[in-house]
Amino acid sequence: MDNGSQRGHAAFPDMEAKRPDGDVPEEGIEELLDVKYVASKLKVCTATVYKMVREGKIEAVHLNRLVRITPKGYKQLIEKRSRKGL
């Protein structure tokens, strides 16, 4: 009785492997950014980045206890902040 593999697919139906070797195609997949990197780029502390994530100001992915910022979310934040400065 192997429910473990089916449980994962039920929770993430769009994550099913498309190739027989089980590799996920890499087209369109961008590398996620860690909070420390984003904080350094924005010249703010990591607590500020976590707060922006909590408030929904920046798009993020939660992987267990880890928080990763999507490149799209980072770019949108920069664009939004740039427009406010004009």
C-alpha positions as CSV (number, residue, x, y, z in Angstrom):
1,M,0.0,0.0,0.0
2,D,2.0,3.0,-1.3
3,N,0.0,6.1,-0.5
4,G,3.0,8.3,-0.1
5,S,3.6,8.9,-3.8
6,Q,-0.1,9.4,-4.5
7,R,-0.5,11.9,-1.6
8,G,2.1,14.2,-3.2
9,H,0.4,14.2,-6.5
10,A,-3.0,14.8,-5.0
11,A,-1.7,17.9,-3.2
12,F,0.1,19.2,-6.3
13,P,-1.7,17.8,-9.3
14,D,0.2,20.1,-11.7
15,M,3.6,18.8,-10.4
16,E,3.2,15.3,-11.9
17,A,6.3,14.2,-13.9
18,K,5.8,14.7,-17.6
19,R,8.7,12.5,-18.6
20,P,9.3,8.8,-17.8
21,D,12.6,9.5,-16.1
22,G,10.8,11.7,-13.5
23,D,12.7,14.9,-14.3
24,V,10.6,18.1,-14.4
25,P,11.1,20.1,-17.6
26,E,13.1,23.2,-17.0
27,E,11.5,25.5,-19.6
28,G,10.1,28.5,-17.9
29,I,11.4,27.7,-14.4
30,E,13.3,30.5,-12.8
31,E,15.5,30.3,-9.8
32,L,14.0,31.4,-6.5
33,L,15.7,34.1,-4.5
34,D,16.4,33.7,-0.8
35,V,15.4,36.4,1.7
36,K,19.0,37.4,2.6
37,Y,19.8,38.0,-1.1
38,V,16.7,40.2,-1.6
39,A,17.4,42.1,1.6
40,S,20.9,42.9,0.5
41,K,19.7,44.0,-3.0
42,L,17.1,46.3,-1.4
43,K,19.5,47.4,1.3
44,V,17.1,46.5,4.1
45,C,17.2,43.9,6.9
46,T,15.8,40.4,6.4
47,A,13.0,41.2,8.9
48,T,11.8,43.9,6.5
49,V,11.6,41.3,3.7
50,Y,9.8,38.8,5.9
51,K,7.3,41.6,6.8
52,M,6.7,42.4,3.1
53,V,6.0,38.7,2.4
54,R,3.5,38.5,5.3
55,E,1.8,41.7,4.1
56,G,1.6,40.3,0.6
57,K,3.8,43.1,-0.8
58,I,6.2,40.6,-2.5
59,E,5.3,37.2,-4.0
60,A,7.0,34.3,-2.2
61,V,7.0,30.6,-2.0
62,H,7.0,28.8,1.3
63,L,9.0,25.5,1.4
64,N,8.4,24.1,4.9
65,R,10.0,26.8,7.1
66,L,12.0,28.4,4.2
67,V,10.7,31.4,2.4
68,R,11.9,32.1,-1.2
69,I,11.0,35.1,-3.3
70,T,9.9,34.6,-6.8
71,P,11.9,36.6,-9.4
72,K,8.6,37.9,-10.8
73,G,7.6,39.1,-7.3
74,Y,11.0,40.8,-6.9
75,K,10.7,42.5,-10.3
76,Q,7.1,43.7,-9.5
77,L,8.2,45.1,-6.2
78,I,11.0,47.1,-7.8
79,E,8.8,48.4,-10.6
80,K,6.0,49.4,-8.1
81,R,8.5,51.2,-5.8
82,S,10.1,52.9,-8.9
83,R,6.8,54.3,-10.0
84,K,6.0,55.6,-6.5
85,G,9.3,57.6,-6.6
86,L,8.3,59.5,-9.8
